């Protein structure tokens, strides 16, 4: 028998032996298949010291191995008969009907129908183009329902989340301690997650992604940061439409903040347009609180409306109140507190069933000298406050026909109260069905 004939005979015998072993002891619940050597160079066999009567075969490359719909190639390979295990070494390429994979080493564990790839692994989900990249990826070859593809040792997952209106795909990049593909349209991540999608960045400890539901759910100290805003909560649900981030819903101890506003509530929901916040709603158990550069606002629920990234208006509904800040340049640090509706000399507030505030940009409301002095362009100042239903107000800075430099005192009750501002300062106060008290300090030396 010639050397070539002997090699062909050995290769054929190797394939048949693998097929016999695989079919002789099928594992429960696993779709088994024989390994077939389609192409190989020199083959060397030796007895397996760990298994009497079994062999270990070494195959020179290039080597091509198939198993059902899976095709594996590499520079060389090693086969262990006792454990039904094939190891592909060097420039490994793998492909089946659902995925492709490149790595430096790949182990096929026949008894479990499992693939373990290590060193510079890149797996691509064919149906969506989603990828897993990292030091180690493990999966079951047969794409059964709920089958998991797991990447460990701080991998990177890339998720193309739908298509935008132009037909271009947006991607979400996820770095985590462990990432997984679940079935054909789900994914998850755990451990120090950092998610980036365009100008939006998110962090959490656990996350779940669904292409079918077009959403991402973040758990445990979840934070999403976008252009001009941060949104945090115990958990956050992000919703997508045509590949764009459209909604963010934060649950439990939710906080939303920007350079000129802060919002705290049991739940906060934001609607986005082009990665900028369009509307924010705060609601749920307990009180919802909002802070701007000038006011603290409270109500059973609150709605913030934005225009081109700045606050345009805010409304509080349900036993609502707004208190003007003494310092209008910064938002207080820490948790917001319910407005104090007192009558101390410096108090300024308005309350009712509903309270709404309208804003204007600083660079439009301030004179040029004030803008040059350091007021931040594009931020917002209040231009009007309105309380409706059981309305009342106490303002100590409304400038009418003041006879001294000290502020006047205004306490008003009515069905509706409205205060207008100029350059951030109160200018006029009016009411419907209103009664009240107006006290104006006398000039120095007058009456006693």
Number of C-alpha atoms within 10 A of each C-alpha: 5 7 8 9 10 11 15 12 11 13 21 15 12 18 16 16 16 23 17 13 19 18 13 9 10 15 14 9 8 16 17 21 22 19 26 20 19 15 15 21 15 13 16 11 12 10 14 15 10 9 13 9 10 15 17 19 18 20 21 16 19 17 21 21 20 19 19 14 12 18 18 22 25 25 20 23 26 19 22 19 20 15 14 18 21 22 20 28 21 18 15 23 21 22 19 18 14 16 20 19 21 24 25 18 23 30 19 23 18 25 19 18 19 16 20 19 27 18 16 14 22 23 23 19 18 15 11 16 14 22 20 26 24 23 19 22 28 18 19 19 27 19 17 13 9 12 16 19 21 21 30 20 13 19 23 23 27 19 22 18 27 19 16 14 10 7 10 12 15 17 18 17 17 23 22 25 17 22 30 24 24 18 14 22 17 17 22 22 29 20 16 15 22 19 22 18 20 13 11 17 18 20 24 26 18 21 25 19 23 18 18 11 11 18 19 21 20 28 20 15 16 24 23 23 19 18 14 14 19 18 25 27 27 17 23 29 20 19 19 19 15 17 21 23 24 20 21 23 22 29 20 17 15 26 24 24 19 19 15 21 22 23 27 27 28 20 23 29 21 22 18 17 14 11 21 22 25 21 20 21 21 28 21 14 11 12 20 30 29 28 25 26 21 22 24 25 30 31 28 20 25 28 23 22 19 18 12 11 18 22 26 21 21 22 25 29 21 17 18 29 30 32 24 20 21 11 11 14 13 14 21 15 7 6 11 18 15 17 20 13 17 12 15 9 13 15 18 25 24 27 30 27 20 24 29 25 23 18 21 21 19 20 19 15 19 17 11 10 9 13 15 12 8 8 14 15 12 16 20 25 29 26 21 21 23 24 29 21 17 15 27 26 27 26 25 23 18 21 19 13 8 14 14 12 11 14 19 21 22 19 18 21 20 20 17 23 26 21 20 19 18 14 18 19 14 20 16 14 20 13 21 13 10 14 13 13 10 13 11 17 14 15 12 10 6 7 6 5
